[in-house]
Amino acid sequence: MINDKIIETILEKRKNLHPNDEPGFDNVWRSLTEIFTQNEEETINYLRNCPKEHLKWIKEVFDDISEEFKSEKFIDTLEYIEEKFPDLELSVDINYAKKYLE
């Protein structure tokens, strides 16, 4: 099960990173990718119920998650999130996810 407290801690680090802190960005990126690529069903359940504020940051790793899962279910989830929160602008992420299926 994905631990909300761990995600919140990682996202808080991400929000507070200096724009030039590339090692910090890499660390957050790796942490989020590792968590969200362990179990597709857990990831999908988490993302479908995730607060918009968290999704704003988590979407940075959607490409890596898509590459790992290569999954219609994950694409459906991205489309669901896009419909729920259109201002997150996930069309590019959805297109990349679809390319991984090819």
C-alpha positions, 0 to 999 in steps of 0.5 A, a space after each residue: 500500500 502506498 503510504 500517504 505520509 511518505 508521499 506528502 514528505 517527498 512532495 513537500 521536499 519537491 515544493 521547497 527545492 531551489 530551481 537549480 537543485 538538480 540533485 534534489 530534483 533527481 532524488 525526488 524523481 527517483 523516490 516517486 518513480 520507485 514508489 509508483 512503479 512497484 504495484 500498478 493497482 495500488 498506483 492506480 487506486 492512489 492516483 484516482 483518489 489523490 488530491 489535485 495538489 499532490 497530482 500537480 507534482 506527481 504528474 512530473 513522473 507520469 512518463 516514467 510510470 507509463 514506461 514501466 507499466 505500458 498499460 491500458 489501465 494506467 492510460 485510463 487512469 490518466 484520462 480519468 484524472 484529466 477529465 476530473 482536473 482538466 487544468 492539469 493538462 495531461 494530454 502530453 502524458 497520455 500521448 506518451 503513455 499510448 506510445 509505450 503501448 506500441 
